[in-house]
Amino acid sequence: MNAYPPIADHGMIGDLQTAALVSSGGEIDWWCTPRFDSPSLFASLLDSERGGHCHLGVDLPSGSGTTVRQLYLSDTAVLVTRFMAPEGVGEVADFMPPLDSPAPRDRHSLIRIARVVRGTMPFSFACRPRFDYGRAPHVLAPAGEHAAVFRGPGTDLHVRSTTGFALRADGDDVVSRFTLSAGEAAAVVLTSTAGGGSAPPPPSLEGITGDLEACRSFWLSWLRSCTYRGRWQDMVNRSAITLKLLTYAPTGAPIAAATMGLPEQIGGERNWDYRYTWVRDGSLSVRALIDLGFHEEAHAFRRWLRDRIEVRETVREDPLQIMYRVDGDPYLTEEVLDHFEGYRGSHPVRAGNAAADQLQLDIYGEASDALIVGGDIGAIRGWQALSDVLDWLADHWDQPDEGIWETRGGRQDFTYSRLMTWVAFDRGIRAARAFSRPGDTARWTGARDAVFRQIVERGWHEKRQAFVQHYDTDVLDASLLLMPRVGFLSPRDPDWLSTLDAMDGELVSDSLVYRYDPAASPDGLRGSEGTFNLCSFFYVEALARSGRLAQARYAFDKMLTYANPVGLFAEEIGPSGEQLGNFPQAFTHLALVTAAMALDEELAGAAAGGPRDGGRHRPAIRALKVPAESTHEVPAESTHASHGSG
């Protein structure tokens, strides 16, 4: 067993309220319950000794010639780990029965099925939970040959096995060894409950087989809503399932990733907790979900977002904060788990996220667009709350903030933040006019035009011939790849093409894209980082919309080679192609979807006889500088790739 398997050597399973990672060695080394952001039961991914794990795999000596492969049952969240050896072929299927309901549940089951398809194979099992991030002791209460319960603070973990899968105590843990021949199977069910909860019934292979089929049917049925029929069907389907797995069903709130503490640089300090809902990430997902056909998921997030705006409960005085817990709780106090050594020594390991207290003005643009897209602006009280937010923004947009990348090196006048405040005013003005809603549109129009002029005059660097990260630097920033998508300019505007060329020469390495250069723009943290998968897919989309289709397709195809064997992406790619950062990252899979849709659309347009860019005859953005009294309107745009042609 590898103490710290590569981050990419994992698949994810989940029940839409929590999720677990399963390594290619058969190790569950990450599971928090009863929610994504609950303390962990298994966290050996962050500390191999103290974190806890559950192992189920073939029991053959090293050097036996065993080959291991992982796959998902097609278009489902059922993960299969295959062990192929001279003695035979064994498999472990892992899944969690979906809980797609509005009610939070205390009871969550994780099912593991071992079977042999050829020959005879020995298996070993060990369940070694460590409650509360490995900080709390537990008591083991065996209950016969096929049952045991681990009692921890506020949570019990019940272990139930089928015939042929005998359990025995190993100190305060449970282990087993058994042998199966071709056609035989055995299973174990791990069920977490609130402390003192009733024990689940004994499992049977027949019942578990039914659970497996029900899980498979759920995912196949859900995926039938997907309207994507493009060139990259398998990868888009896998990304859609991943996004669904990372969404908390009771509220519709998506989390950024299933994990916390996985490093952006091995041995570095950039180890954050991503088990929360970012307003930005969720908002940018809305149009993609709608275009994929998942209207229910898009509407559920917008309801969650409207609640945040109406309630206005934050840790600051601002009307919105950048992230919340999945139930809308704004308190995400950050602590360092000093007892954890971190993944391969990457310390500190942080739980909670202090960035929740940051000022990031871009979230108002993303939120406004998400609430207005598709002609659904919600109830009257919801509109009034959004109108109040825009009034607040009209007074506060022209100030430094921490920016999209949540830097801890001090506030700046970030160009991307200004860009998205322009979006907030623009979308609010359009909605008020289109739906005859009350609002101070004259004031919003003045603010929108002031933001526009400021970006054009101060966000543009004449020497670099590019839009830059903030007003007092010449540093480039990959977040600005979204400028055409949000409709600020045409993707064929000469100034945009010049900016894209500058990024291509400085931020792009073999089609992989860095967010920015931390050496040139210090972010308050030590060390470096890899390329950002999110930005690499944004780059593909920007290339496609700018008419550089051959380059875009080549970059996209190369990006897909960095996916792990089951099609999942972490946050970053390191120097040798390894996946880094929290895993799997929802934003990366969202960007993959939008890049695929943009490429499909542009390739279809080219095949039909020409570029799709309806704004290609407009004057350059620099020619649109207007006097202060003007109320010039930039033509309407959507934030989604398929409508981002300026």
PLY file of the C-alpha trace (Angstrom):
ply
format ascii 1.0
element vertex 646
property float x
property float y
property float z
element edge 645
property int vertex1
property int vertex2
end_header
0.00 0.00 0.00
1.31 3.42 -1.01
1.21 5.72 2.03
0.46 8.68 -0.23
-0.79 7.59 -3.63
-0.73 10.23 -6.37
-3.68 12.58 -6.17
-4.74 11.43 -9.63
-4.85 7.78 -8.54
-8.38 8.13 -7.19
-11.99 7.91 -8.21
-14.84 9.62 -6.39
-18.12 8.18 -5.20
-20.92 10.01 -3.41
-24.57 10.17 -2.45
-25.20 13.90 -3.20
-24.66 14.91 0.43
-21.16 13.60 1.00
-18.38 12.01 -1.06
-15.44 9.64 -0.67
-12.23 9.04 -2.59
-11.09 5.53 -3.49
-7.47 4.99 -4.51
-6.40 2.58 -7.22
-5.10 0.35 -4.42
-8.61 -0.09 -2.99
-8.11 2.45 -0.21
-10.85 4.82 0.94
-8.52 7.54 2.18
-11.00 10.43 2.32
-14.58 10.49 3.62
-16.35 13.17 5.64
-19.86 12.57 6.94
-22.71 13.45 7.24
-21.89 16.40 4.94
-19.11 17.34 2.57
-17.78 19.85 5.12
-18.13 17.60 8.18
-15.04 16.35 10.04
-13.45 13.31 8.47
-13.82 9.63 9.29
-11.09 8.65 6.82
-8.31 11.11 6.02
-5.14 9.08 5.46
-4.69 11.15 2.29
-3.61 13.95 4.64
-1.87 11.82 7.26
-1.15 8.16 6.57
-0.77 7.32 10.27
-3.38 9.46 12.01
-6.00 10.05 9.32
-7.78 6.69 9.13
-8.72 4.58 6.11
-10.72 1.63 4.83
-8.88 -0.86 2.63
-10.35 -3.59 0.44
-8.21 -5.20 -2.24
-6.44 -8.35 -3.32
-3.94 -9.72 -0.84
-0.95 -10.60 -3.01
2.71 -9.92 -2.21
4.56 -7.08 -3.90
6.28 -8.24 -7.04
3.43 -10.63 -7.86
2.84 -8.97 -11.19
-0.53 -7.52 -10.23
-1.87 -4.79 -12.53
-4.53 -2.42 -11.20
-7.02 -0.44 -13.28
-9.94 1.78 -12.30
-13.04 2.60 -14.30
-16.58 3.82 -13.81
-19.50 1.76 -15.00
-20.38 3.75 -18.11
-22.20 7.03 -17.37
-22.60 6.28 -13.65
-20.90 7.01 -10.33
-20.21 3.31 -9.65
-16.43 2.90 -9.41
-14.75 -0.42 -10.19
-11.13 -1.20 -9.24
-9.77 -4.25 -11.10
-6.83 -6.34 -9.89
-5.29 -8.51 -12.63
-2.66 -11.08 -11.62
-1.38 -14.47 -12.81
-3.66 -16.08 -10.19
-6.79 -14.47 -11.60
-8.79 -11.26 -11.92
-10.56 -9.68 -8.96
-12.70 -6.56 -8.70
-13.97 -4.19 -6.04
-17.04 -2.11 -6.88
-17.62 0.98 -4.71
-20.72 3.16 -4.65
-23.06 5.12 -2.40
-26.86 4.96 -2.83
-27.94 8.46 -3.99
-29.88 10.68 -1.56
-31.38 13.11 -4.07
-33.85 14.68 -1.67
-34.45 18.07 0.01
-33.89 16.58 3.45
-30.41 16.38 5.00
-29.69 12.85 6.20
-27.68 11.62 9.19
-27.44 8.11 7.72
-25.06 7.51 4.80
-24.01 4.16 3.38
-20.90 3.25 1.44
-21.02 -0.19 -0.19
-18.00 -2.24 -1.25
-18.40 -5.45 -3.28
-15.49 -7.84 -3.90
-15.78 -10.46 -6.61
-13.60 -12.66 -8.78
-14.16 -13.06 -12.50
-11.28 -15.47 -13.22
-9.16 -17.81 -11.12
-8.94 -17.58 -7.33
-7.95 -14.43 -5.47
-7.29 -13.66 -1.78
-8.65 -10.38 -0.41
-7.79 -8.32 2.66
-9.96 -5.76 4.43
-9.20 -3.23 7.14
-11.47 -0.55 8.55
-9.57 1.95 10.69
-11.69 5.10 11.13
-10.29 8.13 12.91
-13.01 10.53 13.99
-12.91 14.35 13.86
-9.86 14.66 11.60
-8.09 12.03 13.67
-8.40 14.02 16.89
-11.10 12.02 18.70
-10.87 8.49 20.14
-13.47 5.86 19.39
-14.79 2.68 20.97
-15.18 -0.55 19.00
-18.21 -2.70 19.80
-18.07 -6.04 17.92
-21.48 -7.59 17.26
-20.77 -11.06 15.97
-18.85 -12.44 13.03
-20.33 -10.04 10.48
-21.01 -6.80 12.41
-19.27 -4.12 14.42
-19.85 -0.52 15.35
-17.29 2.24 15.94
-18.61 4.83 18.37
-17.12 8.28 18.08
-18.17 11.74 19.30
-21.62 12.36 17.83
-21.16 9.80 15.05
-21.28 6.01 14.82
-19.84 3.94 11.98
-21.56 0.59 11.48
-19.75 -2.16 9.56
-21.83 -5.07 8.21
-20.51 -7.84 5.96
-22.07 -10.70 4.02
-21.47 -14.43 4.28
-17.87 -15.38 3.55
-16.60 -11.99 4.75
-15.91 -12.59 8.45
-14.81 -9.63 10.59
-12.45 -9.73 13.55
-11.22 -7.07 15.92
-7.69 -5.72 15.59
-7.33 -3.51 18.64
-9.91 -0.77 18.13
-10.19 -1.55 14.42
-11.67 -4.30 12.25
-9.92 -6.54 9.71
-10.69 -9.53 7.52
-9.11 -11.95 5.07
-11.03 -14.17 2.68
-10.64 -15.93 -0.64
-13.01 -15.94 -3.60
-13.08 -18.03 -6.76
-14.47 -17.17 -10.17
-18.15 -16.25 -9.93
-18.10 -15.64 -6.16
-18.68 -12.33 -4.41
-18.79 -10.86 -0.91
-19.63 -7.37 0.31
-19.33 -4.96 3.21
-21.49 -1.95 4.01
-20.19 1.03 5.99
-23.03 3.13 7.41
-22.50 6.37 9.32
-25.26 7.50 11.67
-25.75 10.11 14.34
-24.42 8.91 17.67
-26.68 6.26 19.15
-28.54 5.74 15.87
-30.13 2.38 15.21
-28.04 -0.30 13.55
-28.75 -1.00 9.88
-30.10 -4.46 8.99
-27.68 -7.24 8.02
-26.84 -7.03 4.31
-27.35 -9.76 1.75
-25.68 -10.14 -1.63
-29.09 -10.13 -3.27
-30.05 -6.87 -1.58
-26.70 -5.25 -2.34
-26.96 -6.28 -5.98
-30.32 -4.52 -6.04
-28.75 -1.41 -4.48
-26.06 -1.44 -7.15
-28.60 -1.69 -9.94
-30.70 1.09 -8.39
-27.64 3.34 -8.18
-26.72 2.59 -11.77
-30.28 3.28 -12.92
-30.38 6.58 -11.03
-27.33 7.93 -12.85
-28.38 6.67 -16.26
-31.82 8.24 -15.78
-30.36 11.54 -14.56
-27.94 11.74 -17.48
-30.76 11.34 -19.99
-31.54 15.03 -19.37
-28.18 15.96 -20.89
-28.66 17.58 -24.31
-24.99 17.61 -25.29
-24.33 15.51 -28.39
-20.93 16.82 -29.40
-17.53 15.36 -30.15
-16.48 14.83 -26.54
-19.56 13.07 -25.19
-17.76 10.79 -22.72
-15.72 13.56 -21.10
-18.68 15.95 -20.90
-20.85 13.23 -19.36
-18.18 12.42 -16.80
-17.79 16.12 -15.95
-21.57 16.49 -15.59
-21.73 13.53 -13.20
-18.80 14.96 -11.24
-20.54 18.33 -10.91
-23.70 16.57 -9.71
-21.73 14.51 -7.18
-20.24 17.75 -5.80
-23.67 19.37 -5.31
-25.41 19.20 -1.94
-28.90 18.00 -2.89
-30.88 19.49 0.04
-29.95 23.07 -0.95
-28.63 22.83 -4.52
-25.30 24.34 -3.45
-22.20 23.04 -5.29
-18.90 22.73 -3.45
-15.59 23.61 -5.07
-13.98 20.21 -4.46
-14.45 17.11 -2.35
-11.23 17.61 -0.37
-9.28 20.00 1.79
-5.57 20.45 2.29
-4.24 18.90 -0.92
-1.25 20.98 -2.00
-0.79 23.21 -5.02
2.92 22.50 -4.59
4.28 19.38 -2.86
5.72 20.51 0.46
4.23 24.00 0.06
1.77 26.02 2.14
-0.97 26.57 -0.48
-3.23 23.93 1.06
-6.81 25.18 1.27
-10.21 23.82 2.25
-12.47 23.67 -0.82
-15.54 21.95 0.67
-17.66 25.11 0.49
-19.86 26.93 -1.99
-18.27 29.84 -3.81
-20.73 32.38 -5.23
-18.46 32.75 -8.27
-18.13 29.06 -9.09
-21.81 28.29 -8.66
-22.91 31.35 -10.61
-20.69 30.59 -13.58
-22.12 27.07 -13.68
-25.72 28.16 -14.22
-25.64 28.80 -17.97
-23.55 25.68 -18.63
-26.02 23.56 -16.66
-28.94 25.04 -18.59
-27.23 24.46 -21.93
-26.50 20.87 -20.93
-30.19 20.42 -20.14
-29.91 20.34 -16.33
-32.46 23.05 -15.58
-33.42 21.70 -12.16
-29.84 21.95 -10.87
-29.46 25.48 -12.26
-32.72 26.63 -10.67
-31.81 25.03 -7.33
-28.57 26.99 -7.13
-30.31 30.23 -8.08
-32.80 29.68 -5.26
-29.88 29.17 -2.86
-28.22 32.33 -4.19
-31.41 34.40 -3.90
-31.70 33.29 -0.29
-28.18 34.54 0.40
-28.99 37.94 -1.11
-32.31 38.26 0.72
-30.97 37.13 4.09
-27.72 39.09 3.72
-26.04 37.26 6.59
-22.29 37.68 6.18
-19.17 37.96 8.29
-18.68 41.43 6.79
-20.99 44.37 6.15
-21.10 43.62 2.42
-24.39 42.20 1.06
-22.67 39.00 -0.15
-19.57 37.14 0.89
-17.53 35.07 -1.50
-18.36 31.65 -0.06
-20.67 29.89 2.37
-21.28 26.47 3.78
-23.70 24.38 1.76
-26.60 25.32 4.05
-25.82 29.04 3.72
-23.94 29.39 7.02
-21.44 32.24 6.47
-19.02 31.23 9.23
-16.03 29.30 7.88
-13.47 29.85 10.63
-10.07 28.61 9.48
-7.95 26.41 11.72
-4.69 24.57 11.20
-4.68 20.84 11.95
-1.20 20.73 13.45
-1.40 17.01 14.20
-1.69 16.17 10.48
1.57 16.02 8.57
-0.19 16.83 5.30
-0.11 15.08 1.95
3.53 14.04 1.45
4.56 16.54 4.13
2.63 19.51 2.70
1.85 21.59 5.76
-0.13 23.42 7.13
-3.36 21.46 6.68
-6.22 23.94 6.93
-9.86 23.26 7.79
-12.23 26.15 7.20
-11.35 29.05 4.93
-10.39 32.54 6.07
-10.86 33.86 2.54
-14.58 34.02 3.36
-13.78 37.35 5.03
-12.22 38.83 1.88
-13.67 41.55 -0.32
-14.01 40.25 -3.89
-16.19 42.56 -5.91
-16.36 40.31 -8.96
-18.91 38.05 -7.25
-21.64 40.64 -7.82
-21.28 40.34 -11.58
-21.34 36.57 -11.56
-24.29 36.48 -9.15
-26.30 39.07 -11.12
-25.83 37.20 -14.36
-26.78 33.87 -12.79
-29.98 35.30 -11.32
-31.06 37.01 -14.53
-30.00 34.48 -17.18
-32.83 32.67 -18.96
-35.40 35.39 -18.22
-36.04 34.17 -14.66
-35.55 36.99 -12.16
-37.49 35.35 -9.36
-40.04 36.76 -6.95
-40.58 40.47 -6.41
-38.80 40.40 -3.04
-35.86 38.70 -4.71
-35.67 41.44 -7.33
-35.83 44.12 -4.66
-32.95 42.46 -2.81
-30.88 42.35 -6.03
-31.77 45.99 -6.71
-30.52 46.91 -3.24
-27.27 45.03 -3.95
-26.74 47.04 -7.15
-27.41 50.27 -5.26
-24.75 49.23 -2.74
-22.34 48.34 -5.54
-22.86 51.74 -7.18
-21.34 53.25 -4.02
-18.56 50.68 -3.53
-17.30 49.39 -6.89
-14.35 51.79 -7.17
-12.09 50.33 -4.48
-9.30 47.77 -4.25
-10.16 44.19 -3.34
-8.47 40.80 -2.94
-9.53 39.59 -6.39
-10.65 36.30 -7.91
-7.52 34.38 -6.85
-8.00 35.23 -3.15
-4.47 36.51 -2.75
-3.22 37.31 0.73
-0.76 39.99 -0.32
-2.99 43.05 -0.02
-5.78 44.62 -2.01
-5.38 45.95 -5.54
-7.53 47.49 -8.25
-7.95 44.20 -10.08
-9.13 44.50 -13.66
-11.20 41.31 -13.46
-13.05 42.64 -10.42
-13.91 45.82 -12.32
-14.94 43.77 -15.35
-17.47 41.82 -13.33
-18.90 44.92 -11.64
-19.54 46.14 -15.19
-21.42 42.87 -15.75
-23.47 43.39 -12.58
-24.70 46.82 -13.66
-25.20 45.74 -17.26
-27.35 42.73 -16.36
-29.35 44.69 -13.80
-30.14 47.44 -16.30
-31.26 44.94 -18.93
-33.45 43.02 -16.49
-35.13 46.14 -15.13
-36.02 47.25 -18.65
-37.00 43.83 -19.98
-39.24 42.92 -17.03
-40.42 46.41 -16.05
-38.90 46.14 -12.59
-38.21 49.18 -10.38
-34.61 50.19 -9.99
-32.32 53.21 -10.17
-31.27 52.40 -13.74
-29.95 55.90 -14.37
-27.53 55.51 -11.49
-26.58 51.99 -12.54
-25.98 53.18 -16.10
-23.68 55.93 -14.90
-21.73 53.44 -12.79
-21.56 50.92 -15.63
-20.17 53.48 -18.04
-17.66 54.74 -15.47
-16.40 51.18 -14.96
-16.15 50.70 -18.71
-14.08 53.84 -19.19
-11.83 52.96 -16.26
-11.06 49.47 -17.56
-10.31 50.76 -21.05
-8.08 53.56 -19.79
-6.39 52.03 -16.74
-6.68 48.27 -17.24
-4.95 48.52 -20.63
-1.13 48.60 -20.62
0.14 50.43 -23.67
3.63 48.98 -23.59
2.39 45.40 -23.13
-0.45 45.98 -25.62
-2.64 43.97 -23.30
-5.16 44.21 -20.49
-3.32 43.50 -17.23
-3.98 42.09 -13.77
-4.46 45.39 -11.96
-3.97 49.07 -12.63
-0.51 49.41 -11.07
1.23 46.53 -12.83
2.18 45.12 -16.19
1.49 41.55 -15.02
-0.88 39.45 -17.11
-3.75 37.48 -15.56
-5.60 34.50 -17.02
-8.90 35.53 -15.40
-9.19 38.10 -18.19
-9.71 35.24 -20.64
-13.37 35.77 -19.74
-13.51 39.31 -21.17
-15.10 38.22 -24.47
-17.41 35.70 -22.82
-19.09 38.30 -20.62
-19.62 40.58 -23.63
-17.23 43.38 -22.68
-15.59 43.14 -26.10
-15.66 41.01 -29.21
-13.39 37.95 -29.27
-11.96 39.34 -32.52
-11.34 42.85 -31.23
-7.72 43.79 -32.08
-6.99 44.73 -28.46
-8.33 41.38 -27.30
-6.27 39.48 -29.86
-3.22 41.43 -28.71
-3.99 40.48 -25.09
-4.43 36.85 -26.09
-1.07 36.94 -27.89
0.60 38.37 -24.79
-0.88 35.63 -22.60
0.16 33.01 -25.13
3.76 34.18 -24.88
3.94 34.48 -21.09
1.29 32.43 -19.26
0.98 29.43 -21.59
3.30 26.42 -21.45
2.48 23.68 -23.96
-1.20 24.70 -23.86
-1.23 24.69 -20.03
-2.01 28.09 -18.51
-0.71 29.75 -15.33
-3.05 32.11 -13.47
-0.35 34.77 -13.23
3.32 35.01 -12.33
3.56 35.13 -8.50
7.20 36.25 -8.74
6.15 39.34 -10.68
2.97 39.88 -8.67
3.56 38.68 -5.06
0.44 37.12 -3.55
1.55 36.94 0.09
2.34 33.21 0.02
5.58 31.27 -0.22
6.38 28.88 -3.02
5.07 28.43 -6.52
2.21 26.53 -8.10
1.35 24.54 -11.19
-0.74 25.53 -14.16
-4.45 25.99 -13.47
-6.72 23.56 -15.28
-9.57 26.05 -15.09
-7.50 28.63 -16.95
-6.30 26.08 -19.50
-9.91 25.34 -20.47
-10.77 29.06 -20.47
-7.85 29.47 -22.88
-9.29 26.81 -25.19
-12.63 28.62 -25.22
-11.00 32.00 -25.88
-8.98 30.56 -28.77
-12.07 28.99 -30.29
-14.15 32.17 -30.04
-11.28 34.18 -31.52
-11.25 31.98 -34.63
-8.05 30.09 -33.79
-9.74 26.74 -34.13
-6.78 24.52 -34.97
-4.86 25.86 -31.98
-7.92 25.56 -29.75
-8.62 21.97 -30.67
-5.00 20.93 -30.24
-4.89 22.60 -26.81
-8.13 20.90 -25.79
-7.02 17.46 -26.93
-3.76 17.86 -25.02
-5.62 18.96 -21.89
-7.70 15.79 -21.96
-4.52 13.72 -21.74
-3.97 15.16 -18.24
-7.24 13.69 -16.94
-6.76 10.75 -14.63
-7.73 7.24 -15.85
-11.38 7.74 -14.84
-11.67 11.21 -16.38
-11.22 13.41 -13.29
-9.17 16.58 -12.83
-7.67 18.21 -9.77
-7.09 21.96 -9.64
-3.61 22.11 -11.17
-1.00 20.31 -13.25
2.55 20.21 -11.87
5.87 20.39 -13.72
5.97 16.70 -14.59
2.30 16.43 -15.51
1.10 15.32 -12.05
-2.24 16.51 -10.69
-2.03 18.93 -7.77
-4.50 20.67 -5.48
-7.92 19.66 -4.25
-9.64 16.86 -6.11
-11.75 16.63 -8.11
-12.31 20.33 -8.71
-15.79 21.35 -9.88
-14.61 24.57 -11.56
-12.21 22.61 -13.77
-14.96 20.26 -14.91
-17.30 23.20 -15.51
-14.65 24.87 -17.68
-14.11 21.61 -19.57
-17.81 21.55 -20.42
-17.91 25.16 -21.62
-14.73 24.67 -23.66
-16.17 21.57 -25.33
-19.41 23.37 -26.18
-17.57 26.39 -27.55
-15.32 24.22 -29.71
-18.26 22.21 -31.03
-20.16 25.35 -31.94
-17.23 27.10 -33.61
-16.19 23.98 -35.52
-19.76 23.60 -36.74
-19.81 27.26 -37.77
-16.55 26.91 -39.66
-17.83 23.81 -41.44
-20.96 25.75 -42.41
-18.88 28.34 -44.18
-17.49 30.96 -41.89
-16.86 32.37 -38.40
-19.82 32.81 -36.10
-18.62 36.06 -34.53
-21.43 38.53 -34.99
-19.32 41.35 -33.57
-16.42 41.10 -35.99
-17.32 44.38 -37.74
-17.44 46.46 -34.57
-14.72 49.03 -33.91
-11.87 48.09 -31.62
-12.56 48.44 -27.89
-10.06 51.31 -27.64
-12.12 53.23 -30.19
-15.12 53.05 -27.88
-13.68 55.48 -25.31
-16.47 57.95 -24.66
-16.84 61.30 -22.89
-17.99 61.33 -19.29
-21.55 62.43 -20.04
-22.17 59.54 -22.46
-24.42 56.61 -21.66
-22.95 54.39 -24.35
-24.27 50.84 -24.22
-22.20 47.85 -25.19
-24.38 45.34 -27.11
-26.01 42.60 -25.07
-24.04 39.46 -24.34
-24.47 36.36 -22.25
-21.71 35.06 -20.05
-21.84 31.61 -21.59
-19.42 30.48 -24.24
-22.07 29.73 -26.84
-23.21 33.37 -26.76
-19.96 35.16 -26.05
-19.04 36.49 -29.46
-19.34 40.14 -28.60
0 1
1 2
2 3
3 4
4 5
5 6
6 7
7 8
8 9
9 10
10 11
11 12
12 13
13 14
14 15
15 16
16 17
17 18
18 19
19 20
20 21
21 22
22 23
23 24
24 25
25 26
26 27
27 28
28 29
29 30
30 31
31 32
32 33
33 34
34 35
35 36
36 37
37 38
38 39
39 40
40 41
41 42
42 43
43 44
44 45
45 46
46 47
47 48
48 49
49 50
50 51
51 52
52 53
53 54
54 55
55 56
56 57
57 58
58 59
59 60
60 61
61 62
62 63
63 64
64 65
65 66
66 67
67 68
68 69
69 70
70 71
71 72
72 73
73 74
74 75
75 76
76 77
77 78
78 79
79 80
80 81
81 82
82 83
83 84
84 85
85 86
86 87
87 88
88 89
89 90
90 91
91 92
92 93
93 94
94 95
95 96
96 97
97 98
98 99
99 100
100 101
101 102
102 103
103 104
104 105
105 106
106 107
107 108
108 109
109 110
110 111
111 112
112 113
113 114
114 115
115 116
116 117
117 118
118 119
119 120
120 121
121 122
122 123
123 124
124 125
125 126
126 127
127 128
128 129
129 130
130 131
131 132
132 133
133 134
134 135
135 136
136 137
137 138
138 139
139 140
140 141
141 142
142 143
143 144
144 145
145 146
146 147
147 148
148 149
149 150
150 151
151 152
152 153
153 154
154 155
155 156
156 157
157 158
158 159
159 160
160 161
161 162
162 163
163 164
164 165
165 166
166 167
167 168
168 169
169 170
170 171
171 172
172 173
173 174
174 175
175 176
176 177
177 178
178 179
179 180
180 181
181 182
182 183
183 184
184 185
185 186
186 187
187 188
188 189
189 190
190 191
191 192
192 193
193 194
194 195
195 196
196 197
197 198
198 199
199 200
200 201
201 202
202 203
203 204
204 205
205 206
206 207
207 208
208 209
209 210
210 211
211 212
212 213
213 214
214 215
215 216
216 217
217 218
218 219
219 220
220 221
221 222
222 223
223 224
224 225
225 226
226 227
227 228
228 229
229 230
230 231
231 232
232 233
233 234
234 235
235 236
236 237
237 238
238 239
239 240
240 241
241 242
242 243
243 244
244 245
245 246
246 247
247 248
248 249
249 250
250 251
251 252
252 253
253 254
254 255
255 256
256 257
257 258
258 259
259 260
260 261
261 262
262 263
263 264
264 265
265 266
266 267
267 268
268 269
269 270
270 271
271 272
272 273
273 274
274 275
275 276
276 277
277 278
278 279
279 280
280 281
281 282
282 283
283 284
284 285
285 286
286 287
287 288
288 289
289 290
290 291
291 292
292 293
293 294
294 295
295 296
296 297
297 298
298 299
299 300
300 301
301 302
302 303
303 304
304 305
305 306
306 307
307 308
308 309
309 310
310 311
311 312
312 313
313 314
314 315
315 316
316 317
317 318
318 319
319 320
320 321
321 322
322 323
323 324
324 325
325 326
326 327
327 328
328 329
329 330
330 331
331 332
332 333
333 334
334 335
335 336
336 337
337 338
338 339
339 340
340 341
341 342
342 343
343 344
344 345
345 346
346 347
347 348
348 349
349 350
350 351
351 352
352 353
353 354
354 355
355 356
356 357
357 358
358 359
359 360
360 361
361 362
362 363
363 364
364 365
365 366
366 367
367 368
368 369
369 370
370 371
371 372
372 373
373 374
374 375
375 376
376 377
377 378
378 379
379 380
380 381
381 382
382 383
383 384
384 385
385 386
386 387
387 388
388 389
389 390
390 391
391 392
392 393
393 394
394 395
395 396
396 397
397 398
398 399
399 400
400 401
401 402
402 403
403 404
404 405
405 406
406 407
407 408
408 409
409 410
410 411
411 412
412 413
413 414
414 415
415 416
416 417
417 418
418 419
419 420
420 421
421 422
422 423
423 424
424 425
425 426
426 427
427 428
428 429
429 430
430 431
431 432
432 433
433 434
434 435
435 436
436 437
437 438
438 439
439 440
440 441
441 442
442 443
443 444
444 445
445 446
446 447
447 448
448 449
449 450
450 451
451 452
452 453
453 454
454 455
455 456
456 457
457 458
458 459
459 460
460 461
461 462
462 463
463 464
464 465
465 466
466 467
467 468
468 469
469 470
470 471
471 472
472 473
473 474
474 475
475 476
476 477
477 478
478 479
479 480
480 481
481 482
482 483
483 484
484 485
485 486
486 487
487 488
488 489
489 490
490 491
491 492
492 493
493 494
494 495
495 496
496 497
497 498
498 499
499 500
500 501
501 502
502 503
503 504
504 505
505 506
506 507
507 508
508 509
509 510
510 511
511 512
512 513
513 514
514 515
515 516
516 517
517 518
518 519
519 520
520 521
521 522
522 523
523 524
524 525
525 526
526 527
527 528
528 529
529 530
530 531
531 532
532 533
533 534
534 535
535 536
536 537
537 538
538 539
539 540
540 541
541 542
542 543
543 544
544 545
545 546
546 547
547 548
548 549
549 550
550 551
551 552
552 553
553 554
554 555
555 556
556 557
557 558
558 559
559 560
560 561
561 562
562 563
563 564
564 565
565 566
566 567
567 568
568 569
569 570
570 571
571 572
572 573
573 574
574 575
575 576
576 577
577 578
578 579
579 580
580 581
581 582
582 583
583 584
584 585
585 586
586 587
587 588
588 589
589 590
590 591
591 592
592 593
593 594
594 595
595 596
596 597
597 598
598 599
599 600
600 601
601 602
602 603
603 604
604 605
605 606
606 607
607 608
608 609
609 610
610 611
611 612
612 613
613 614
614 615
615 616
616 617
617 618
618 619
619 620
620 621
621 622
622 623
623 624
624 625
625 626
626 627
627 628
628 629
629 630
630 631
631 632
632 633
633 634
634 635
635 636
636 637
637 638
638 639
639 640
640 641
641 642
642 643
643 644
644 645
